[in-house]
């Protein structure tokens, strides 16, 4: 009886934690379907798709379409760079070389530096060099300091469990190093590569602090949302939150399906 009671208590605590975690997102999703005369709080005043339609109309303030396109483009660039560099570094670190420990430490150190300091440092560097900060240059570099260490740690874990005998068998059959990588190594680690890509995309897509002082005059979506919270007083902001949440869920579902197909 006591064990059963503890089990139900733990399940109840888990349920409360999940409600606390996803309750705000669920609230935003519900309020985004307010009627044309609805406000930012309950009770709801009708149910409609009015505020979703307003997203694609001219806004008095802000630029939803442009900021979303910039965020998607930047996240795609960061994802591609993270995958390529992490995979190359993972292959390189399979053999010891001089300075490996120092290089690894420098790479991972960016994780413990406050994000706003990274953004400030990159912005000051561009200012001293006389370059203009922009989302596709300085913000791109600042976000890589956030995504690359995670991608690198994932690839290290993957190659730590990788059996080199598979490559040796391919070499014995006459395969070149490139053929061995393409036909043996890459298919085996492909699910992990997809995971690194998903990690890099999502970390970049919603990154705020490292983009704040490096994006220049063109806002990404997180910067646009933060800026509009002080001026937008309609549920159109909730509609944007619902749309981006659904988009993120679709991206994650697509990545999981891709990993399942690759495993087959």
C-alpha positions in Angstrom: 0.0 0.0 0.0 2.8 2.4 0.9 4.7 1.7 -2.4 1.5 2.2 -4.4 0.9 5.6 -2.6 4.5 6.7 -3.3 4.0 5.7 -7.0 0.9 7.8 -7.4 2.5 10.7 -5.5 5.4 10.7 -8.0 3.1 10.4 -11.0 1.1 13.4 -9.6 4.3 15.4 -9.1 5.3 14.6 -12.7 1.9 15.7 -14.0 2.2 19.0 -12.1 5.7 19.5 -13.6 4.4 18.8 -17.1 1.5 21.2 -16.6 3.9 23.9 -15.3 6.3 23.3 -18.2 3.7 23.4 -21.0 0.9 25.3 -19.4 2.1 28.8 -20.7 2.4 27.4 -24.2 -1.0 25.9 -24.1 -2.5 29.2 -22.8 -0.9 31.1 -25.7 -2.2 28.5 -28.2 -5.8 28.9 -26.8 -5.8 32.7 -26.7 -4.4 32.9 -30.3 -7.9 31.7 -31.4 -9.6 34.8 -29.9 -12.4 36.5 -31.9 -11.8 39.8 -33.6 -12.7 41.7 -30.4 -10.6 39.5 -28.1 -7.9 40.7 -25.8 -4.7 39.3 -24.3 -6.4 37.6 -21.3 -9.3 35.3 -20.5 -12.2 35.1 -20.9 -12.2 34.5 -24.6 -14.3 36.7 -26.8 -15.4 34.4 -29.6 -13.3 31.9 -31.5 -11.8 32.6 -34.9 -8.7 32.5 -37.1 -8.7 36.3 -37.3 -5.3 36.9 -35.7 -3.6 34.3 -37.9 -4.9 36.2 -40.9 -3.6 39.5 -39.4 -0.1 37.9 -39.3 0.1 38.1 -43.1 -1.2 41.7 -43.4 0.7 44.9 -43.0 1.5 45.6 -39.3 1.6 49.0 -37.6 4.9 47.9 -36.0 7.3 45.1 -36.7 8.1 42.9 -39.6 6.9 39.3 -39.0 7.6 38.0 -42.5 11.1 39.5 -42.9 12.2 38.5 -39.4 11.0 34.9 -39.8 12.7 34.6 -43.1 15.9 35.9 -41.7 15.7 33.5 -38.7 15.0 30.5 -41.0 17.9 31.4 -43.3 20.3 32.0 -40.4 19.3 28.8 -38.7 19.9 26.9 -41.9 23.3 28.4 -42.4 24.3 27.7 -38.7 22.9 24.1 -39.0 25.0 23.4 -42.1 28.2 24.9 -40.6 27.7 23.1 -37.3 27.2 19.7 -39.1 30.3 20.1 -41.3 32.7 21.4 -38.7 31.5 19.0 -36.0 31.8 16.0 -38.3 35.2 17.1 -39.5 36.4 17.8 -35.9 35.0 14.4 -34.7 37.0 12.6 -37.5 40.2 14.7 -36.7 40.0 14.1 -32.9 39.9 10.3 -33.4 43.7 10.5 -33.5 45.8 12.4 -30.9 47.6 15.5 -32.1 49.6 18.3 -30.5 47.3 20.9 -29.0 44.2 18.7 -29.1 43.4 19.3 -25.4 43.9 23.1 -25.6 41.7 23.3 -28.8 39.0 21.2 -27.2 39.0 23.4 -24.0 38.8 26.6 -26.0 35.9 25.2 -28.0 33.9 24.1 -25.0 34.7 27.2 -22.9 32.2 29.3 -25.0 29.4 27.3 -23.3 30.2 28.7 -19.8 30.7 32.3 -20.9 27.4 34.3 -20.5 25.7 34.6 -23.9 25.3 38.4 -23.6 29.1 38.8 -23.1 29.7 36.8 -26.3 27.3 39.0 -28.2 29.0 42.2 -26.7 32.5 40.9 -27.6 31.6 40.1 -31.2 29.8 43.4 -31.6 32.9 45.3 -30.2 35.2 43.3 -32.4 33.3 44.3 -35.5 33.1 47.9 -34.4 36.9 48.1 -33.8 37.5 46.5 -37.3 35.1 49.1 -38.9 32.7 46.4 -40.1 28.9 46.6 -39.9 27.2 44.0 -37.8 24.5 42.0 -39.6 22.5 38.8 -39.1 24.4 36.9 -41.8 27.9 37.7 -40.6 28.4 38.7 -37.0 25.3 37.0 -35.7 26.2 33.9 -37.7 29.6 33.8 -35.9 28.2 34.5 -32.5 25.6 31.7 -32.8 28.3 29.2 -33.9 30.0 29.7 -30.5 26.8 28.3 -29.1 26.0 25.4 -31.5 29.4 24.1 -32.4 30.4 22.9 -28.8 27.2 20.9 -28.6 27.7 19.4 -32.0 31.3 18.6 -31.2 30.4 16.9 -27.9 27.8 14.8 -29.7 30.3 13.7 -32.4 32.9 12.9 -29.8 30.4 10.6 -28.0 29.5 8.9 -31.3 33.1 8.2 -32.4 34.0 7.1 -28.9 31.7 4.1 -29.5 32.7 3.6 -33.2 34.4 0.4 -34.0 37.4 1.2 -36.3 37.4 -2.5 -37.5 34.6 -1.6 -39.9 36.8 0.9 -41.7 39.7 -1.5 -41.7 37.5 -4.1 -43.3 36.6 -1.7 -46.1 40.3 -0.8 -46.6 41.1 -4.5 -46.9 38.6 -4.7 -49.7 40.5 -1.9 -51.6 38.4 1.1 -50.6 40.0 4.5 -50.6 39.7 6.7 -47.4 36.9 8.7 -49.1 35.0 5.6 -50.1 35.5 4.2 -46.6 34.0 7.4 -45.1 31.2 7.6 -47.6 30.0 4.0 -47.7 30.9 2.8 -44.2 31.3 5.6 -41.6 28.7 8.1 -42.8 25.8 5.6 -43.1 26.5 4.3 -39.6 26.7 7.7 -37.9 24.0 9.3 -40.1 21.3 9.4 -37.4 23.7 11.2 -35.1 24.5 13.7 -37.9 20.7 14.4 -38.3 20.6 14.9 -34.5 23.5 17.5 -34.7 21.7 19.2 -37.5 18.4 19.4 -35.5 20.3 20.6 -32.5 22.0 23.3 -34.4 18.9 24.5 -36.2 16.7 24.8 -33.0 19.5 26.4 -31.0 20.0 29.1 -33.7 16.3 29.6 -34.5 15.3 30.8 -31.0 18.7 32.3 -29.9 18.2 35.8 -28.4 21.1 36.8 -26.2 24.0 36.1 -28.7 22.1 37.8 -31.5 21.0 40.9 -29.5 24.2 43.0 -30.2 25.3 41.3 -33.4 22.3 41.3 -35.7 22.6 44.9 -36.8 19.5 46.8 -37.9 17.6 43.7 -39.2 15.9 41.7 -36.4 15.7 38.0 -36.3 12.4 36.5 -35.1 13.3 36.3 -31.3 14.5 39.9 -31.4 11.3 41.0 -33.2 9.1 39.2 -30.7 10.9 40.8 -27.7 10.7 44.2 -29.3 7.0 43.9 -30.1 5.9 42.8 -26.6 6.2 46.5 -25.6 4.0 47.8 -28.4 1.7 45.0 -29.6 -1.4 44.6 -27.5 -3.4 42.2 -29.6 -3.5 38.4 -29.8 -1.6 38.6 -33.1 1.5 38.0 -30.9 -0.1 34.8 -29.6 -0.9 33.7 -33.2 2.8 34.2 -34.0 3.8 32.1 -31.0 1.4 29.3 -32.0 2.7 29.4 -35.6 6.3 29.2 -34.6 5.6 26.4 -32.1 3.8 24.3 -34.7 6.7 24.9 -37.1 9.2 23.8 -34.5 7.2 20.7 -33.9 7.0 19.9 -37.6 10.8 20.3 -37.9 11.4 18.0 -34.9 8.9 15.4 -36.3 10.6 15.5 -39.7 14.0 15.0 -38.2 12.8 12.0 -36.1 11.3 10.5 -39.3 14.5 11.0 -41.1 16.5 9.3 -38.4 14.1 6.4 -38.4 14.4 6.0 -42.2 18.2 6.2 -42.0 18.3 3.5 -39.3 16.3 1.2 -41.6 
